[in-house]
Amino acid sequence: MAVNLNIGERETQKEAKALGDPTRYRIFSYISHSDWPVTVGELTKYVKLNHNAVRQHLAILKNAGLVVEALEARDTPGRPRLLYSKNPDIVGSWGTFGHYSWLAQMLSAVISTRQTPREVGYGEGLGILSRAKGSSNPLDLFEVEMRLRGFRPERLSKRGDKIEFVLGRCPFAQVAETDPSTICQLHLGLAQGMAESTGTFKVDKLVLKNPAKAGCRLILQEIHRKSQSGD
């Protein structure tokens, strides 16, 4: 006997089928956690597949209604690129959530565990990179994960053993304006946990700016390990 499904059930089944492929789920997760539209080139770098394979995955996600496609608007010469972002209609489904949901979880941990915001952020940072895969370069991985969480990092310079980033956005700007001590300490702990979990870097300094205008400076320092001979 045939089972008649309503529109919502059919859409859910279509979405679930599209996300059943592990690589496609990684692509969807990357797009859904990004605060700005994502290019095919960015995705190929992330999942380490060729452009055609990524485009095929994107076509399935688009047909399932999970992502939306738009043509880049540009004033400079060159062919506009296709940009992808999560479909606003599926926010709250399939593991998607806003940055303030993430903030609420961390603040709840501060209250329930009686840890400081910096300690909670540190633990969260350690967990992020321990779960992340797909990059053999620790600095690239750090940058990608910071971008996924809404900080819009831009690598400015490398001087000696120090690498400087400017954070182009504060994902919690509204709360940070009223309670900068709590939010900025969460940010610092988060960066410290993520950097130190690479085994290659540590946070040297976080220079704070106005949350509404962003532009905080994050400076990482390479960790120099002693040789086995002790030299």
Short mmCIF file of the C-alpha atoms (twelve columns), coordinates in Angstrom:
data_MODEL
# 
_entry.id   MODEL 
# 
loop_
_atom_site.group_PDB 
_atom_site.id 
_atom_site.type_symbol 
_atom_site.label_atom_id 
_atom_site.label_alt_id 
_atom_site.label_comp_id 
_atom_site.label_asym_id 
_atom_site.label_seq_id 
_atom_site.Cartn_x 
_atom_site.Cartn_y 
_atom_site.Cartn_z 
_atom_site.pdbx_PDB_model_num 
ATOM 1   C CA . MET A 1   0.000  0.000  0.000   1 
ATOM 2   C CA . ALA A 2   1.420  3.357  -1.047  1 
ATOM 3   C CA . VAL A 3   1.997  5.900  1.688   1 
ATOM 4   C CA . ASN A 4   1.026  9.459  0.866   1 
ATOM 5   C CA . LEU A 5   3.484  11.961 2.273   1 
ATOM 6   C CA . ASN A 6   2.680  15.622 2.770   1 
ATOM 7   C CA . ILE A 7   4.890  18.325 1.278   1 
ATOM 8   C CA . GLY A 8   6.882  18.833 4.481   1 
ATOM 9   C CA . GLU A 9   7.657  15.133 4.814   1 
ATOM 10  C CA . ARG A 10  8.733  14.865 1.178   1 
ATOM 11  C CA . GLU A 11  11.035 17.880 1.574   1 
ATOM 12  C CA . THR A 12  12.572 16.408 4.725   1 
ATOM 13  C CA . GLN A 13  13.252 13.119 2.968   1 
ATOM 14  C CA . LYS A 14  14.858 14.940 0.044   1 
ATOM 15  C CA . GLU A 15  17.074 16.949 2.389   1 
ATOM 16  C CA . ALA A 16  18.079 13.849 4.352   1 
ATOM 17  C CA . LYS A 17  18.994 12.002 1.164   1 
ATOM 18  C CA . ALA A 18  21.124 14.925 -0.007  1 
ATOM 19  C CA . LEU A 19  22.982 15.034 3.316   1 
ATOM 20  C CA . GLY A 20  23.533 11.278 3.418   1 
ATOM 21  C CA . ASP A 21  26.836 11.631 1.598   1 
ATOM 22  C CA . PRO A 22  29.642 12.521 4.095   1 
ATOM 23  C CA . THR A 23  31.443 14.905 1.726   1 
ATOM 24  C CA . ARG A 24  28.225 16.657 0.818   1 
ATOM 25  C CA . TYR A 25  27.417 17.050 4.504   1 
ATOM 26  C CA . ARG A 26  30.836 18.666 5.078   1 
ATOM 27  C CA . ILE A 27  30.172 21.109 2.245   1 
ATOM 28  C CA . PHE A 28  26.729 21.919 3.637   1 
ATOM 29  C CA . SER A 29  28.127 22.349 7.148   1 
ATOM 30  C CA . TYR A 30  30.826 24.707 5.887   1 
ATOM 31  C CA . ILE A 31  28.288 26.843 4.020   1 
ATOM 32  C CA . SER A 32  25.753 26.850 6.845   1 
ATOM 33  C CA . HIS A 33  28.305 28.067 9.401   1 
ATOM 34  C CA . SER A 34  29.651 30.829 7.175   1 
ATOM 35  C CA . ASP A 35  28.418 34.389 7.676   1 
ATOM 36  C CA . TRP A 36  28.930 35.302 4.035   1 
ATOM 37  C CA . PRO A 37  28.416 33.532 0.674   1 
ATOM 38  C CA . VAL A 38  30.977 30.875 -0.200  1 
ATOM 39  C CA . THR A 39  32.670 30.338 -3.577  1 
ATOM 40  C CA . VAL A 40  33.362 27.041 -5.328  1 
ATOM 41  C CA . GLY A 41  37.075 27.768 -5.063  1 
ATOM 42  C CA . GLU A 42  36.867 28.106 -1.288  1 
ATOM 43  C CA . LEU A 43  35.021 24.803 -1.039  1 
ATOM 44  C CA . THR A 44  37.481 22.927 -3.249  1 
ATOM 45  C CA . LYS A 45  40.281 24.047 -0.948  1 
ATOM 46  C CA . TYR A 46  38.332 22.939 2.107   1 
ATOM 47  C CA . VAL A 47  37.265 19.451 0.958   1 
ATOM 48  C CA . LYS A 48  40.254 18.932 -1.370  1 
ATOM 49  C CA . LEU A 49  38.222 17.864 -4.405  1 
ATOM 50  C CA . ASN A 50  38.229 19.225 -7.943  1 
ATOM 51  C CA . HIS A 51  35.812 21.942 -9.038  1 
ATOM 52  C CA . ASN A 52  33.552 19.589 -11.017 1 
ATOM 53  C CA . ALA A 53  33.044 17.251 -8.053  1 
ATOM 54  C CA . VAL A 54  32.227 20.167 -5.759  1 
ATOM 55  C CA . ARG A 55  29.787 21.617 -8.308  1 
ATOM 56  C CA . GLN A 56  27.975 18.270 -8.490  1 
ATOM 57  C CA . HIS A 57  27.575 18.191 -4.715  1 
ATOM 58  C CA . LEU A 58  26.361 21.804 -4.732  1 
ATOM 59  C CA . ALA A 59  23.781 21.034 -7.415  1 
ATOM 60  C CA . ILE A 60  22.291 18.294 -5.231  1 
ATOM 61  C CA . LEU A 61  22.235 20.538 -2.159  1 
ATOM 62  C CA . LYS A 62  20.611 23.304 -4.188  1 
ATOM 63  C CA . ASN A 63  17.950 20.977 -5.645  1 
ATOM 64  C CA . ALA A 64  17.182 19.748 -2.124  1 
ATOM 65  C CA . GLY A 65  16.574 23.342 -0.998  1 
ATOM 66  C CA . LEU A 66  19.453 23.327 1.471   1 
ATOM 67  C CA . VAL A 67  21.575 26.035 -0.147  1 
ATOM 68  C CA . VAL A 68  20.853 28.948 -2.439  1 
ATOM 69  C CA . GLU A 69  22.933 30.092 -5.386  1 
ATOM 70  C CA . ALA A 70  23.543 33.698 -6.441  1 
ATOM 71  C CA . LEU A 71  25.705 35.456 -8.986  1 
ATOM 72  C CA . GLU A 72  28.408 37.711 -7.597  1 
ATOM 73  C CA . ALA A 73  27.822 41.426 -8.097  1 
ATOM 74  C CA . ARG A 74  31.076 43.078 -9.070  1 
ATOM 75  C CA . ASP A 75  32.182 46.457 -10.374 1 
ATOM 76  C CA . THR A 76  35.606 45.290 -11.540 1 
ATOM 77  C CA . PRO A 77  36.482 43.427 -14.759 1 
ATOM 78  C CA . GLY A 78  36.158 39.673 -14.699 1 
ATOM 79  C CA . ARG A 79  33.546 36.983 -14.811 1 
ATOM 80  C CA . PRO A 80  31.195 37.034 -11.792 1 
ATOM 81  C CA . ARG A 81  31.489 33.981 -9.580  1 
ATOM 82  C CA . LEU A 82  28.684 31.819 -8.260  1 
ATOM 83  C CA . LEU A 83  28.135 32.255 -4.519  1 
ATOM 84  C CA . TYR A 84  26.467 29.801 -2.153  1 
ATOM 85  C CA . SER A 85  24.803 30.339 1.216   1 
ATOM 86  C CA . LYS A 86  22.427 28.365 3.397   1 
ATOM 87  C CA . ASN A 87  18.738 28.570 2.616   1 
ATOM 88  C CA . PRO A 88  17.174 30.752 5.362   1 
ATOM 89  C CA . ASP A 89  14.195 28.390 5.406   1 
ATOM 90  C CA . ILE A 90  16.263 25.567 6.938   1 
ATOM 91  C CA . VAL A 91  17.873 27.533 9.792   1 
ATOM 92  C CA . GLY A 92  17.434 25.453 12.942  1 
ATOM 93  C CA . SER A 93  17.436 22.175 11.005  1 
ATOM 94  C CA . TRP A 94  20.253 19.726 10.257  1 
ATOM 95  C CA . GLY A 95  22.580 21.138 12.875  1 
ATOM 96  C CA . THR A 96  22.340 24.761 11.728  1 
ATOM 97  C CA . PHE A 97  22.233 27.447 14.373  1 
ATOM 98  C CA . GLY A 98  23.052 31.092 14.759  1 
ATOM 99  C CA . HIS A 99  26.132 32.373 16.500  1 
ATOM 100 C CA . TYR A 100 24.047 33.544 19.440  1 
ATOM 101 C CA . SER A 101 22.889 29.967 20.035  1 
ATOM 102 C CA . TRP A 102 26.541 29.018 20.293  1 
ATOM 103 C CA . LEU A 103 27.153 31.925 22.664  1 
ATOM 104 C CA . ALA A 104 24.212 30.854 24.837  1 
ATOM 105 C CA . GLN A 105 25.707 27.367 25.146  1 
ATOM 106 C CA . MET A 106 29.048 28.744 26.279  1 
ATOM 107 C CA . LEU A 107 27.510 31.179 28.755  1 
ATOM 108 C CA . SER A 108 25.421 28.329 30.158  1 
ATOM 109 C CA . ALA A 109 28.650 26.386 30.679  1 
ATOM 110 C CA . VAL A 110 30.125 29.364 32.555  1 
ATOM 111 C CA . ILE A 111 27.174 29.301 34.953  1 
ATOM 112 C CA . SER A 112 26.852 25.533 35.367  1 
ATOM 113 C CA . THR A 113 30.555 24.710 35.728  1 
ATOM 114 C CA . ARG A 114 31.538 27.907 37.580  1 
ATOM 115 C CA . GLN A 115 34.494 28.279 35.262  1 
ATOM 116 C CA . THR A 116 35.637 31.650 34.030  1 
ATOM 117 C CA . PRO A 117 34.606 32.734 30.508  1 
ATOM 118 C CA . ARG A 118 38.232 32.341 29.437  1 
ATOM 119 C CA . GLU A 119 38.351 28.761 30.739  1 
ATOM 120 C CA . VAL A 120 35.104 27.832 28.972  1 
ATOM 121 C CA . GLY A 121 36.321 29.420 25.743  1 
ATOM 122 C CA . TYR A 122 39.592 27.530 26.035  1 
ATOM 123 C CA . GLY A 123 37.837 24.197 26.394  1 
ATOM 124 C CA . GLU A 124 35.582 24.986 23.447  1 
ATOM 125 C CA . GLY A 125 38.617 25.897 21.332  1 
ATOM 126 C CA . LEU A 126 40.360 22.633 22.128  1 
ATOM 127 C CA . GLY A 127 37.260 20.694 21.096  1 
ATOM 128 C CA . ILE A 128 36.821 22.526 17.802  1 
ATOM 129 C CA . LEU A 129 40.153 21.551 16.295  1 
ATOM 130 C CA . SER A 130 40.087 18.057 17.757  1 
ATOM 131 C CA . ARG A 131 36.877 17.466 15.743  1 
ATOM 132 C CA . ALA A 132 38.066 19.268 12.605  1 
ATOM 133 C CA . LYS A 133 39.605 17.394 9.703   1 
ATOM 134 C CA . GLY A 134 40.587 18.086 6.128   1 
ATOM 135 C CA . SER A 135 43.700 20.235 6.367   1 
ATOM 136 C CA . SER A 136 47.304 19.231 6.915   1 
ATOM 137 C CA . ASN A 137 48.352 22.823 7.599   1 
ATOM 138 C CA . PRO A 138 47.583 23.830 11.222  1 
ATOM 139 C CA . LEU A 139 47.519 27.553 10.410  1 
ATOM 140 C CA . ASP A 140 45.092 27.052 7.515   1 
ATOM 141 C CA . LEU A 141 42.892 24.904 9.729   1 
ATOM 142 C CA . PHE A 142 42.906 27.530 12.478  1 
ATOM 143 C CA . GLU A 143 41.949 30.235 9.972   1 
ATOM 144 C CA . VAL A 144 39.139 28.181 8.426   1 
ATOM 145 C CA . GLU A 145 37.600 27.314 11.786  1 
ATOM 146 C CA . MET A 146 37.741 30.941 12.938  1 
ATOM 147 C CA . ARG A 147 36.035 31.953 9.705   1 
ATOM 148 C CA . LEU A 148 33.312 29.349 10.164  1 
ATOM 149 C CA . ARG A 149 32.525 30.873 13.540  1 
ATOM 150 C CA . GLY A 150 32.001 34.347 12.185  1 
ATOM 151 C CA . PHE A 151 35.250 36.150 13.034  1 
ATOM 152 C CA . ARG A 152 36.260 36.828 9.409   1 
ATOM 153 C CA . PRO A 153 40.002 36.491 10.043  1 
ATOM 154 C CA . GLU A 154 42.460 38.025 7.602   1 
ATOM 155 C CA . ARG A 155 46.078 36.975 7.791   1 
ATOM 156 C CA . LEU A 156 48.084 40.197 7.724   1 
ATOM 157 C CA . SER A 157 51.713 39.379 8.178   1 
ATOM 158 C CA . LYS A 158 54.342 36.989 9.466   1 
ATOM 159 C CA . ARG A 159 57.302 38.470 11.267  1 
ATOM 160 C CA . GLY A 160 59.781 35.996 12.599  1 
ATOM 161 C CA . ASP A 161 57.846 33.448 14.610  1 
ATOM 162 C CA . LYS A 162 54.706 35.598 14.905  1 
ATOM 163 C CA . ILE A 163 51.623 35.614 12.653  1 
ATOM 164 C CA . GLU A 164 49.141 38.471 12.890  1 
ATOM 165 C CA . PHE A 165 45.434 38.254 12.068  1 
ATOM 166 C CA . VAL A 166 42.830 40.989 12.029  1 
ATOM 167 C CA . LEU A 167 39.345 39.800 12.992  1 
ATOM 168 C CA . GLY A 168 36.977 41.534 10.609  1 
ATOM 169 C CA . ARG A 169 33.862 40.819 12.626  1 
ATOM 170 C CA . CYS A 170 32.766 40.129 16.193  1 
ATOM 171 C CA . PRO A 171 30.016 37.487 15.967  1 
ATOM 172 C CA . PHE A 172 28.700 38.592 19.379  1 
ATOM 173 C CA . ALA A 173 29.038 42.351 18.876  1 
ATOM 174 C CA . GLN A 174 25.682 43.271 20.430  1 
ATOM 175 C CA . VAL A 175 26.481 41.519 23.714  1 
ATOM 176 C CA . ALA A 176 30.152 42.528 23.650  1 
ATOM 177 C CA . GLU A 177 29.204 46.206 23.592  1 
ATOM 178 C CA . THR A 178 27.414 45.857 26.939  1 
ATOM 179 C CA . ASP A 179 29.638 43.210 28.549  1 
ATOM 180 C CA . PRO A 180 33.040 43.273 26.835  1 
ATOM 181 C CA . SER A 181 34.895 41.666 29.734  1 
ATOM 182 C CA . THR A 182 32.889 38.428 29.481  1 
ATOM 183 C CA . ILE A 183 32.699 38.165 25.696  1 
ATOM 184 C CA . CYS A 184 36.301 39.188 25.025  1 
ATOM 185 C CA . GLN A 185 37.547 36.676 27.583  1 
ATOM 186 C CA . LEU A 186 35.502 33.979 25.819  1 
ATOM 187 C CA . HIS A 187 37.143 35.011 22.548  1 
ATOM 188 C CA . LEU A 188 40.621 34.944 24.055  1 
ATOM 189 C CA . GLY A 189 40.120 31.513 25.581  1 
ATOM 190 C CA . LEU A 190 38.649 30.211 22.331  1 
ATOM 191 C CA . ALA A 191 41.657 31.398 20.330  1 
ATOM 192 C CA . GLN A 192 44.079 30.001 22.903  1 
ATOM 193 C CA . GLY A 193 42.429 26.580 22.893  1 
ATOM 194 C CA . MET A 194 42.300 26.391 19.102  1 
ATOM 195 C CA . ALA A 195 45.899 27.564 18.663  1 
ATOM 196 C CA . GLU A 196 47.405 25.324 21.326  1 
ATOM 197 C CA . SER A 197 45.521 22.240 20.120  1 
ATOM 198 C CA . THR A 198 47.498 22.456 16.867  1 
ATOM 199 C CA . GLY A 199 50.682 21.792 18.816  1 
ATOM 200 C CA . THR A 200 52.324 24.394 16.603  1 
ATOM 201 C CA . PHE A 201 51.075 27.798 17.796  1 
ATOM 202 C CA . LYS A 202 50.031 29.676 20.895  1 
ATOM 203 C CA . VAL A 203 48.320 33.049 21.331  1 
ATOM 204 C CA . ASP A 204 50.858 35.778 21.955  1 
ATOM 205 C CA . LYS A 205 48.407 38.662 22.228  1 
ATOM 206 C CA . LEU A 206 44.816 39.722 21.567  1 
ATOM 207 C CA . VAL A 207 44.515 43.465 20.976  1 
ATOM 208 C CA . LEU A 208 40.907 44.478 21.610  1 
ATOM 209 C CA . LYS A 209 38.968 47.034 19.562  1 
ATOM 210 C CA . ASN A 210 35.411 48.401 19.549  1 
ATOM 211 C CA . PRO A 211 33.154 45.333 19.018  1 
ATOM 212 C CA . ALA A 212 30.770 47.278 16.770  1 
ATOM 213 C CA . LYS A 213 33.612 48.221 14.435  1 
ATOM 214 C CA . ALA A 214 35.574 44.964 14.859  1 
ATOM 215 C CA . GLY A 215 39.240 44.866 13.867  1 
ATOM 216 C CA . CYS A 216 40.653 43.094 16.934  1 
ATOM 217 C CA . ARG A 217 44.235 41.953 16.349  1 
ATOM 218 C CA . LEU A 218 45.138 38.362 17.146  1 
ATOM 219 C CA . ILE A 219 48.830 37.503 17.169  1 
ATOM 220 C CA . LEU A 220 49.935 33.871 17.166  1 
ATOM 221 C CA . GLN A 221 53.433 32.706 17.997  1 
ATOM 222 C CA . GLU A 222 55.061 29.527 16.751  1 
ATOM 223 C CA . ILE A 223 55.996 27.061 19.450  1 
ATOM 224 C CA . HIS A 224 59.669 26.171 19.313  1 
ATOM 225 C CA . ARG A 225 60.319 22.718 20.682  1 
ATOM 226 C CA . LYS A 226 63.653 21.701 22.137  1 
ATOM 227 C CA . SER A 227 65.567 19.004 20.308  1 
ATOM 228 C CA . GLN A 228 65.952 15.616 21.937  1 
ATOM 229 C CA . SER A 229 69.616 16.372 22.578  1 
ATOM 230 C CA . GLY A 230 68.569 19.375 24.657  1 
ATOM 231 C CA . ASP A 231 70.288 21.925 22.395  1 
# 
